[in-house]
């Protein structure tokens, strides 16, 4: 293990940035799911309203199954592991 504080700081910063990217993707999916929830509530209150909460939920699910999410998870893990190895 090296004792270079600058390298450790940079590695920790890169790990945090990777986690922030992952968080952004998860936050976007959470917001999409919230929109679907509101659409479903609106439809329950006003059945005549034409809304497609299922399409919105499918979009959220596709986001979770996206290769972008998997890439973000892998990058976050790799950067954290690297930061720990310094």
C-alpha positions as CSV (number, residue, x, y, z in Angstrom):
1,X,0.0,0.0,0.0
2,X,1.2,3.4,-0.8
3,X,1.0,6.3,1.6
4,X,0.5,9.0,-1.0
5,X,-2.4,11.1,0.3
6,X,-3.0,12.9,-3.0
7,X,-3.5,9.5,-4.8
8,X,-5.9,8.4,-2.1
9,X,-7.8,11.7,-2.2
10,X,-8.1,11.5,-6.0
11,X,-9.2,7.8,-5.9
12,X,-11.8,8.7,-3.2
13,X,-13.1,11.6,-5.4
14,X,-13.4,9.3,-8.4
15,X,-15.3,6.8,-6.4
16,X,-17.7,9.4,-5.2
17,X,-18.2,10.7,-8.7
18,X,-19.0,7.2,-9.9
19,X,-21.5,6.8,-7.0
20,X,-23.1,10.1,-7.9
21,X,-23.6,8.9,-11.4
22,X,-25.2,5.8,-10.1
23,X,-27.4,7.8,-7.7
24,X,-28.5,10.0,-10.6
25,X,-29.7,7.0,-12.6
26,X,-31.5,5.6,-9.5
27,X,-33.1,9.0,-8.8
28,X,-34.3,9.3,-12.3
29,X,-36.0,5.9,-12.1
30,X,-37.4,6.8,-8.7
31,X,-38.9,9.9,-10.2
32,X,-40.4,8.0,-13.1
33,X,-42.0,5.6,-10.7
34,X,-43.4,8.5,-8.7
35,X,-45.0,9.9,-11.9
36,X,-46.6,6.5,-12.5
37,X,-47.9,6.4,-8.9
38,X,-49.5,9.9,-9.4
39,X,-50.9,8.8,-12.7
40,X,-52.5,5.7,-11.1
41,X,-53.9,7.8,-8.2
42,X,-55.3,10.3,-10.7
43,X,-57.0,7.5,-12.6
44,X,-58.4,6.0,-9.4
45,X,-59.9,9.4,-8.5
46,X,-61.1,10.2,-12.0
47,X,-61.6,7.0,-13.9
48,X,-62.5,8.8,-17.2
49,X,-59.1,10.3,-17.3
50,X,-56.9,8.7,-20.0
51,X,-53.5,7.9,-18.4
52,X,-51.1,5.1,-18.9
53,X,-49.3,4.5,-15.6
54,X,-48.3,1.0,-16.9
55,X,-46.3,2.5,-19.7
56,X,-44.5,4.8,-17.2
57,X,-43.8,1.8,-14.9
58,X,-42.4,-0.1,-17.9
59,X,-40.1,2.9,-18.6
60,X,-38.9,2.7,-15.0
61,X,-38.3,-1.0,-15.3
62,X,-36.4,-0.6,-18.5
63,X,-34.2,1.9,-16.8
64,X,-33.3,-0.6,-14.1
65,X,-32.5,-3.2,-16.7
66,X,-30.5,-0.8,-18.7
67,X,-26.8,-1.6,-19.4
68,X,-26.2,2.0,-18.3
69,X,-27.2,1.1,-14.8
70,X,-25.1,-2.0,-14.8
71,X,-22.1,0.0,-16.1
72,X,-22.6,2.6,-13.4
73,X,-22.7,-0.1,-10.7
74,X,-19.6,-1.8,-12.0
75,X,-17.7,1.5,-12.2
76,X,-18.7,2.5,-8.7
77,X,-17.5,-0.9,-7.4
78,X,-14.2,-0.7,-9.3
79,X,-13.5,2.8,-8.2
80,X,-14.3,2.0,-4.6
81,X,-12.1,-1.1,-4.7
82,X,-9.3,0.9,-6.2
83,X,-9.6,3.6,-3.5
84,X,-9.4,0.9,-0.9
85,X,-6.3,-0.6,-2.5
86,X,-4.2,2.6,-2.3
